[in-house]
């Protein structure tokens, strides 16, 4: 496995997560994911499909129906995320099994970290 951190200005992917926890923007480039949602890739291995990313959601943003081909893990840093299974608030972690399909909405999320 060759995991990389695209556009990271430092050598370790931990730096980006630690910067966010300390109230600073991560030192990686943001890219639009879909309307109202930006993504910052922290760690990616294209061969295995491994991805860890920070997502910044605008209040009211919605991610259309999608399927996770691997286990989805989400830790909400600020705000909250909602889907058919309920609401995940800041400071909480949720995971879903392979093949899970859902629509995710952000009534007030700002940042969440997702791994798959």
Backbone bond lengths (Angstrom), bond angles and torsions (degrees), N, CA, C in turn:
res aa  C-N    CA-C-N  psi(-1)  N-CA   C-N-CA  omega(-1)  CA-C   N-CA-C  phi
1 X - - - 1.452 - - 1.524 108.79 -
2 X 1.330 115.56 133.36 1.457 121.21 176.12 1.518 107.96 -119.45
3 X 1.320 116.80 94.39 1.461 120.75 -179.81 1.515 109.66 -90.05
4 X 1.312 116.67 139.83 1.458 121.35 179.80 1.521 109.81 -131.51
5 X 1.312 114.95 164.12 1.453 122.28 174.33 1.522 107.09 -120.88
6 X 1.339 117.91 97.96 1.454 121.00 -177.51 1.524 112.69 -58.95
7 X 1.324 116.26 135.51 1.467 124.22 173.71 1.521 114.90 63.06
8 X 1.329 118.97 11.97 1.456 120.20 179.81 1.515 109.48 -72.08
9 X 1.314 116.91 132.20 1.466 120.81 -177.27 1.526 112.66 -84.57
10 X 1.341 116.34 -11.68 1.461 119.41 176.49 1.517 107.87 -116.37
11 X 1.317 118.37 174.69 1.456 121.33 -173.20 1.522 114.39 -83.15
12 X 1.305 119.40 -15.97 1.460 118.82 -176.17 1.522 111.75 -119.20
13 X 1.310 116.20 144.00 1.458 120.26 178.58 1.528 111.34 -71.23
14 X 1.334 117.63 -20.56 1.462 120.48 178.49 1.519 111.20 -61.35
15 X 1.329 117.18 -31.64 1.461 120.91 -176.24 1.522 111.46 -57.80
16 X 1.308 117.49 -40.62 1.466 120.72 -178.22 1.527 111.04 -65.46
17 X 1.322 117.27 -47.05 1.458 120.19 179.44 1.515 112.80 -64.58
18 X 1.329 116.68 -40.97 1.457 120.38 179.05 1.519 111.23 -65.44
19 X 1.326 117.29 -38.55 1.463 120.76 178.92 1.524 110.12 -60.85
20 X 1.330 117.03 -43.07 1.455 120.15 -179.92 1.524 110.53 -64.81
21 X 1.328 117.17 -43.40 1.459 120.68 179.56 1.523 111.81 -61.60
22 X 1.304 116.85 -26.57 1.466 121.34 179.11 1.523 111.90 -92.05
23 X 1.342 117.06 7.48 1.448 120.19 174.65 1.517 115.19 89.72
24 X 1.333 117.90 13.33 1.461 120.62 178.33 1.511 109.31 -114.21
25 X 1.326 116.13 156.37 1.460 120.95 176.50 1.521 109.47 -66.46
26 X 1.319 118.92 138.53 1.462 121.19 175.47 1.525 110.97 -61.93
27 X 1.324 116.34 149.79 1.461 121.77 -176.80 1.521 111.58 -86.69
28 X 1.313 116.88 46.34 1.457 121.88 174.61 1.514 107.85 -130.90
29 X 1.318 116.01 154.56 1.453 120.73 -178.36 1.529 110.59 -73.70
30 X 1.306 115.13 140.51 1.447 122.20 176.85 1.521 108.80 -92.15
31 X 1.330 116.34 147.63 1.459 119.94 175.66 1.521 108.49 -137.38
32 X 1.336 117.27 144.78 1.466 118.83 177.78 1.523 110.15 -63.03
33 X 1.320 116.29 135.33 1.464 121.37 177.74 1.528 109.13 -100.32
34 X 1.327 116.15 -46.02 1.457 124.18 174.00 1.528 105.44 -164.62
35 X 1.327 119.58 172.39 1.468 119.70 -176.66 1.532 112.45 -53.22
36 X 1.330 115.98 124.56 1.456 121.96 177.66 1.510 115.33 83.50
37 X 1.346 118.04 0.39 1.464 121.39 -178.70 1.522 109.51 -132.99
38 X 1.344 116.13 122.14 1.464 122.49 174.97 1.518 108.36 -108.88
39 X 1.329 115.69 152.26 1.462 121.73 -176.74 1.523 109.81 -128.70
40 X 1.333 116.28 140.18 1.463 123.32 172.96 1.522 106.98 -123.09
41 X 1.332 116.86 111.09 1.467 121.19 -178.88 1.528 108.66 -75.03
42 X 1.333 116.22 125.63 1.463 121.94 177.72 1.521 111.20 -97.73
43 X 1.332 116.48 -38.15 1.456 120.96 -177.90 1.519 108.19 -151.04
44 X 1.337 116.63 133.18 1.459 119.58 -178.81 1.521 110.28 -146.10
45 X 1.329 115.46 136.76 1.452 122.11 171.97 1.529 106.48 -129.56
46 X 1.332 115.95 101.09 1.458 121.16 -175.33 1.529 112.05 -60.74
47 X 1.304 117.19 -33.75 1.466 121.42 -177.54 1.530 112.41 -63.42
48 X 1.326 116.71 -45.15 1.468 120.29 -177.56 1.529 112.63 -94.59
49 X 1.330 117.39 -15.48 1.461 120.71 -176.72 1.519 113.16 87.80
50 X 1.336 117.71 2.68 1.457 121.97 178.56 1.531 109.63 -62.50
51 X 1.321 116.73 132.58 1.458 121.63 179.09 1.515 109.20 -148.06
52 X 1.319 116.86 129.85 1.456 122.86 170.44 1.517 105.69 -124.29
53 X 1.319 116.73 125.35 1.457 120.10 -175.94 1.520 110.82 -145.70
54 X 1.331 114.88 153.47 1.456 121.59 171.16 1.517 107.51 -97.63
55 X 1.306 116.26 135.47 1.455 121.13 177.97 1.523 108.74 -117.60
56 X 1.319 115.71 131.78 1.465 121.12 174.46 1.526 106.59 -106.84
57 X 1.319 116.20 116.85 1.461 122.89 -178.46 1.520 109.11 -103.94
58 X 1.306 116.69 135.38 1.459 121.14 170.26 1.527 106.81 -81.19
59 X 1.334 118.41 146.48 1.462 119.58 178.03 1.530 110.76 -55.05
60 X 1.327 115.99 131.84 1.460 121.70 179.73 1.519 114.67 88.19
61 X 1.325 118.38 -5.26 1.472 120.90 179.73 1.525 109.69 -65.90
62 X 1.338 115.47 150.28 1.456 120.74 -179.90 1.520 110.12 -135.36
63 X 1.312 115.98 133.83 1.458 122.47 174.48 1.525 106.65 -98.36
64 X 1.329 116.60 118.55 1.468 121.99 -175.09 1.527 111.36 -59.09
65 X 1.332 115.33 168.41 1.457 121.55 179.49 1.526 109.79 -51.24
66 X 1.331 115.77 125.46 1.461 121.72 -179.33 1.523 109.37 -146.05
67 X 1.322 115.79 161.92 1.463 121.82 -178.91 1.521 109.53 -119.61
68 X 1.318 115.80 136.66 1.467 121.69 176.15 1.528 108.38 -93.96
69 X 1.322 115.86 118.03 1.462 119.65 -178.15 1.522 112.03 -79.53
70 X 1.304 117.03 -15.39 1.468 123.19 173.69 1.528 107.94 -126.96
71 X 1.318 117.18 177.98 1.460 121.73 176.56 1.522 108.46 -59.82
72 X 1.327 116.26 135.29 1.465 121.20 176.34 1.526 107.78 -103.22
73 X 1.322 116.81 134.57 1.455 122.30 175.61 1.528 107.67 -127.36
74 X 1.322 116.59 133.72 1.461 120.51 179.90 1.521 109.38 -135.23
75 X 1.326 115.52 133.38 1.458 122.35 172.42 1.525 106.21 -121.73
76 X 1.327 117.49 117.63 1.464 121.55 -177.84 1.529 108.65 -86.21
77 X 1.326 115.00 120.92 1.464 120.99 -178.51 1.525 111.90 -87.59
78 X 1.321 117.40 -40.36 1.463 122.54 178.12 1.519 108.75 -142.36
79 X 1.329 117.32 146.32 1.454 121.59 176.68 1.515 112.32 78.62
80 X 1.355 116.07 -142.53 1.457 120.29 179.67 1.521 110.19 -157.81
81 X 1.328 115.44 159.57 1.458 123.46 174.21 1.523 107.81 -125.25
82 X 1.339 115.92 146.08 1.457 121.21 -177.97 1.522 109.23 -131.91
83 X 1.342 115.81 138.38 1.464 121.42 169.29 1.523 107.36 -142.84
84 X 1.333 117.40 -170.44 1.461 120.66 -176.75 1.525 113.21 -62.04
85 X 1.327 117.29 -20.02 1.463 120.89 -178.96 1.515 112.47 -88.69
86 X 1.331 118.07 -8.40 1.457 120.73 178.38 1.512 113.41 131.90
87 X 1.330 115.13 -164.69 1.460 122.65 -176.40 1.525 110.18 -110.57
88 X 1.323 115.42 138.37 1.463 121.90 174.69 1.523 106.15 -115.12
89 X 1.323 116.64 119.84 1.464 121.82 -176.55 1.522 111.53 -100.37
90 X 1.320 114.90 165.27 1.465 121.99 -179.30 1.522 110.95 -49.02
91 X 1.331 114.92 136.16 1.455 120.99 179.44 1.511 114.16 88.43
92 X 1.331 117.33 0.13 1.461 121.09 -178.26 1.522 111.71 -114.07
93 X 1.320 113.70 154.17 1.465 123.89 -177.02 1.521 108.82 -119.84
94 X 1.332 115.81 142.97 1.461 121.23 175.33 1.522 108.36 -141.50
95 X 1.326 116.29 148.02 1.465 119.52 173.32 1.517 108.13 -133.68
96 X 1.317 113.95 153.82 1.457 120.71 178.89 1.523 108.26 -133.78
97 X 1.333 117.02 149.25 1.469 120.35 -176.75 1.525 113.02 -73.76
98 X 1.322 114.55 164.31 1.463 121.49 172.53 1.513 110.03 -49.34
99 X 1.328 116.08 142.37 1.451 120.52 176.41 1.511 114.97 83.77
100 X 1.342 117.91 -2.54 1.458 120.87 179.55 1.527 109.82 -63.03
101 X 1.332 115.52 133.94 1.469 121.78 178.12 1.525 107.70 -119.17
102 X 1.318 116.67 131.97 1.462 119.22 178.31 1.528 111.30 -162.82
103 X 1.327 113.99 164.61 1.463 123.03 170.14 1.517 104.77 -105.77
104 X 1.325 117.99 132.31 1.464 121.14 179.27 1.528 108.83 -113.06
105 X 1.328 115.53 137.62 1.457 121.74 179.38 1.517 109.86 -126.29
106 X 1.312 114.64 155.21 1.445 120.27 -178.85 1.515 110.87 -124.79
107 X 1.333 117.20 92.57 1.462 117.27 177.04 1.518 111.79 -66.24
108 X 1.326 117.13 -26.54 1.458 118.84 -178.84 1.507 113.54 -161.04
109 X 1.325 118.15 20.02 1.468 120.32 -178.16 1.512 110.28 -69.99
110 X 1.299 115.61 148.71 1.448 120.88 171.50 1.506 108.92 -117.91
111 X 1.314 117.41 -53.30 1.463 121.56 -177.73 1.517 111.07 -132.24
112 X 1.313 116.49 138.22 1.460 120.17 167.97 1.518 108.14 -144.93
113 X 1.304 116.17 153.70 1.458 122.35 178.62 1.514 107.32 -110.43
114 X 1.336 116.98 128.00 1.457 121.08 -179.93 1.512 110.09 -122.05
115 X 1.298 115.35 139.41 1.458 121.99 177.27 1.513 108.37 -127.72
116 X 1.325 115.55 139.94 1.468 119.41 174.43 1.502 108.57 -153.44
